[in-house]
Amino acid sequence: MTTNEALIPKHGGYRKLKSFQVAQLVYDMTVRFCDRYIEKRSRTHDQMVQAARSGVQNIAEGSQASGTSKKTELKLTSVARASLEELRLDYQDFLRQRGLPIWDRDDPRRQELIDRRCSIADEVALWVKDEHDRGRGGQSRLSGQEQSSITSTKSTIPTFPELAANAALVLIAVACSLLDRQIATQAKAFETEGGFTERLYRVRSEKRSSRPPSTRSTKSTPSTDD
């Protein structure tokens, strides 16, 4: 039994979560990306923005709800993860439908962007511009044998849409990885510690056991709010 366990533990503080910070960055990037490259009147525009927003909002709501419901926290965090997965598919479809490459997992540009530790969309945009100005396309990163299998007429200079979409995919992957670990931690905590009902029982039991014997009730009063 935990000594002096609080009935409602500390909760919220979602702005300090790395998953929230990266998801918010992805949201800001997505708003810019859609305004620039997706027809504003299309359903895809609204769906991508809403999926990105859902990722952010559900992390925040889950964190806030954790004080009284670990189950709700776990559910909302999972919804955030699912929303970002939906957004990932939209970016992949954007690239695929336009014949633009989706960077491989071992593409050096992925780690370069991660190492930048961008915190705002302007910093990502600057990285995209730098990459474009350097003209470092994906083909220029391949080995000689791999390059020989690519037609010489295809440009090695990446376009802004290619760079922006792939940059978003890199950061979505980071956010999803963080959320996967967060969900695993929340699930383990729920399994071992239980939710609000179990915590309420422990706190009540601790309060009863700390009373002087003469003040303890001989019968336990049934709970009406479990």
C-alpha positions as CSV (number, residue, x, y, z in Angstrom):
1,M,0.0,0.0,0.0
2,T,1.3,3.5,-0.9
3,T,1.7,5.7,2.2
4,N,-0.3,9.0,2.0
5,E,-1.4,8.2,-1.5
6,A,-3.3,11.1,-3.1
7,L,-6.8,10.4,-4.2
8,I,-6.3,12.6,-7.3
9,P,-2.6,12.5,-8.3
10,K,-0.8,15.2,-10.2
11,H,-2.0,15.3,-13.8
12,G,-2.0,17.6,-16.8
13,G,1.4,19.0,-17.6
14,Y,1.1,17.8,-21.1
15,R,3.1,20.7,-22.5
16,K,6.2,19.1,-21.0
17,L,5.6,15.8,-22.8
18,K,7.9,15.3,-25.8
19,S,5.1,13.6,-27.6
20,F,2.9,16.7,-27.3
21,Q,5.7,19.0,-28.4
22,V,6.4,17.0,-31.6
23,A,2.7,16.4,-32.4
24,Q,2.1,20.2,-32.1
25,L,5.0,20.8,-34.4
26,V,3.5,18.3,-36.9
27,Y,0.2,20.1,-36.6
28,D,1.7,23.5,-37.3
29,M,3.7,22.1,-40.3
30,T,0.5,20.4,-41.6
31,V,-1.5,23.6,-41.6
32,R,1.2,25.3,-43.6
33,F,1.7,22.3,-45.9
34,C,-2.0,22.0,-46.7
35,D,-2.4,25.7,-47.3
36,R,0.4,25.6,-49.8
37,Y,0.1,22.3,-51.6
38,I,-3.5,21.0,-51.0
39,E,-6.6,22.6,-52.5
40,K,-8.3,24.5,-49.7
41,R,-11.8,23.4,-50.7
42,S,-10.9,19.7,-50.8
43,R,-11.8,17.2,-48.2
44,T,-8.2,16.1,-48.0
45,H,-7.1,19.6,-46.8
46,D,-9.6,19.5,-43.9
47,Q,-9.0,15.9,-43.1
48,M,-5.2,16.3,-42.9
49,V,-5.5,19.4,-40.7
50,Q,-8.1,17.7,-38.4
51,A,-6.0,14.5,-38.1
52,A,-3.0,16.6,-37.1
53,R,-5.1,18.6,-34.6
54,S,-6.6,15.4,-33.2
55,G,-3.1,14.1,-32.4
56,V,-2.4,17.2,-30.4
57,Q,-5.7,17.6,-28.7
58,N,-6.1,14.0,-27.6
59,I,-2.6,13.9,-25.9
60,A,-3.6,17.0,-24.0
61,E,-7.1,15.7,-23.0
62,G,-5.6,12.3,-22.0
63,S,-3.0,14.0,-19.8
64,Q,-5.7,16.1,-18.1
65,A,-8.0,13.2,-17.6
66,S,-5.3,11.0,-16.0
67,G,-6.1,12.4,-12.6
68,T,-9.4,10.6,-12.3
69,S,-9.3,8.0,-15.1
70,K,-6.2,6.1,-16.3
71,K,-8.5,4.3,-18.6
72,T,-9.5,7.5,-20.3
73,E,-5.9,8.6,-20.5
74,L,-4.9,5.4,-22.2
75,K,-7.9,5.6,-24.6
76,L,-7.2,9.2,-25.7
77,T,-3.5,8.7,-26.1
78,S,-4.4,5.8,-28.4
79,V,-6.7,8.0,-30.4
80,A,-3.9,10.5,-30.8
81,R,-1.6,7.8,-32.1
82,A,-4.3,6.6,-34.5
83,S,-4.9,10.1,-35.8
84,L,-1.2,10.6,-36.5
85,E,-1.2,7.2,-38.4
86,E,-4.0,8.5,-40.5
87,L,-2.0,11.7,-41.2
88,R,1.0,9.6,-42.1
89,L,-1.0,7.8,-44.8
90,D,-2.2,11.1,-46.2
91,Y,1.4,12.4,-46.6
92,Q,2.4,9.1,-48.2
93,D,-0.5,9.3,-50.6
94,F,0.4,12.8,-51.5
95,L,3.9,11.7,-52.5
96,R,2.8,8.5,-54.2
97,Q,0.1,10.1,-56.3
98,R,2.6,12.7,-57.6
99,G,5.3,10.3,-58.3
100,L,7.5,11.8,-55.6
101,P,9.8,9.5,-53.6
102,I,9.2,8.5,-50.0
103,W,12.5,8.5,-48.2
104,D,13.8,5.1,-47.0
105,R,14.3,4.5,-43.3
106,D,18.0,4.7,-43.8
107,D,18.0,7.9,-45.7
108,P,20.5,10.2,-44.0
109,R,18.2,13.2,-44.3
110,R,15.9,11.6,-41.8
111,Q,18.5,11.6,-39.0
112,E,19.8,15.0,-40.1
113,L,16.3,16.5,-39.5
114,I,15.9,14.7,-36.2
115,D,19.3,16.0,-35.1
116,R,18.2,19.6,-35.8
117,R,15.7,19.3,-32.9
118,C,13.4,21.8,-34.5
119,S,10.8,23.2,-32.1
120,I,8.8,25.4,-34.5
121,A,7.6,25.1,-38.1
122,D,9.9,28.0,-39.2
123,E,12.9,25.9,-38.2
124,V,11.7,23.0,-40.3
125,A,11.0,25.3,-43.2
126,L,14.5,26.6,-43.0
127,W,15.9,23.1,-43.1
128,V,13.7,22.3,-46.1
129,K,15.0,25.4,-47.9
130,D,18.6,24.5,-47.1
131,E,18.2,21.0,-48.5
132,H,16.6,22.3,-51.6
133,D,19.3,24.9,-52.2
134,R,22.0,22.2,-51.8
135,G,20.1,20.1,-54.3
136,R,20.7,17.0,-52.4
137,G,18.2,14.6,-53.9
138,G,17.7,11.0,-52.7
139,Q,19.4,9.6,-55.8
140,S,22.7,11.4,-54.9
141,R,22.8,9.5,-51.7
142,L,22.7,6.1,-53.4
143,S,25.7,3.9,-54.3
144,G,27.1,3.8,-57.8
145,Q,25.5,0.5,-58.5
146,E,22.1,1.7,-57.3
147,Q,22.4,5.0,-59.3
148,S,23.1,3.0,-62.5
149,S,19.6,1.5,-62.3
150,I,18.0,4.9,-62.3
151,T,17.3,6.7,-65.5
152,S,19.6,9.6,-66.1
153,T,16.7,11.8,-67.2
154,K,15.2,11.9,-63.7
155,S,16.3,14.9,-61.7
156,T,18.3,14.4,-58.5
157,I,17.2,17.8,-57.1
158,P,14.3,17.4,-54.7
159,T,11.3,19.6,-55.0
160,F,9.9,21.6,-52.1
161,P,6.7,19.4,-51.9
162,E,8.9,16.3,-51.7
163,L,11.1,17.7,-49.0
164,A,8.2,19.2,-47.0
165,A,6.1,16.0,-47.1
166,N,9.0,13.8,-46.2
167,A,10.0,16.1,-43.4
168,A,6.5,15.8,-42.0
169,L,6.7,12.0,-42.3
170,V,10.0,12.0,-40.3
171,L,8.5,14.0,-37.5
172,I,5.3,12.0,-37.5
173,A,7.4,8.9,-37.1
174,V,9.1,10.5,-34.1
175,A,5.8,11.4,-32.5
176,C,4.3,7.9,-33.1
177,S,7.4,6.3,-31.6
178,L,7.1,8.5,-28.5
179,L,3.3,7.7,-28.3
180,D,3.9,4.0,-28.6
181,R,6.2,4.1,-25.6
182,Q,3.8,6.4,-23.7
183,I,0.9,4.0,-24.4
184,A,3.0,1.0,-23.2
185,T,3.9,2.9,-20.0
186,Q,0.3,3.9,-19.4
187,A,-1.0,0.3,-20.0
188,K,1.6,-1.1,-17.5
189,A,0.6,1.5,-14.9
190,F,-3.1,0.7,-15.3
191,E,-2.4,-3.0,-15.1
192,T,-0.3,-2.8,-11.9
193,E,-1.9,0.1,-10.1
194,G,-5.5,0.1,-11.4
195,G,-7.6,3.1,-12.0
196,F,-9.5,5.6,-9.9
197,T,-11.7,3.0,-8.2
198,E,-8.7,1.0,-7.0
199,R,-7.0,4.1,-5.9
200,L,-10.1,5.3,-4.0
201,Y,-10.2,1.9,-2.2
202,R,-6.6,2.2,-1.2
203,V,-6.9,5.7,0.1
204,R,-10.0,4.9,2.1
205,S,-8.4,1.8,3.5
206,E,-5.3,3.9,4.5
207,K,-7.5,6.5,6.2
208,R,-9.4,3.9,8.2
209,S,-6.2,2.1,9.3
210,S,-4.7,5.4,10.5
211,R,-7.6,6.2,12.8
212,P,-7.5,5.4,16.5
213,P,-9.2,2.1,17.2
214,S,-12.0,3.7,19.2
215,T,-13.0,5.8,16.2
216,R,-13.1,3.0,13.7
217,S,-16.4,1.8,12.4
218,T,-17.2,-1.9,13.0
219,K,-18.8,-2.0,9.6
220,S,-17.6,-0.7,6.3
221,T,-20.0,1.6,4.5
222,P,-20.7,0.6,1.0
223,S,-19.4,3.0,-1.6
224,T,-21.9,4.8,-3.7
225,D,-19.5,6.4,-6.1
226,D,-17.2,3.6,-7.3
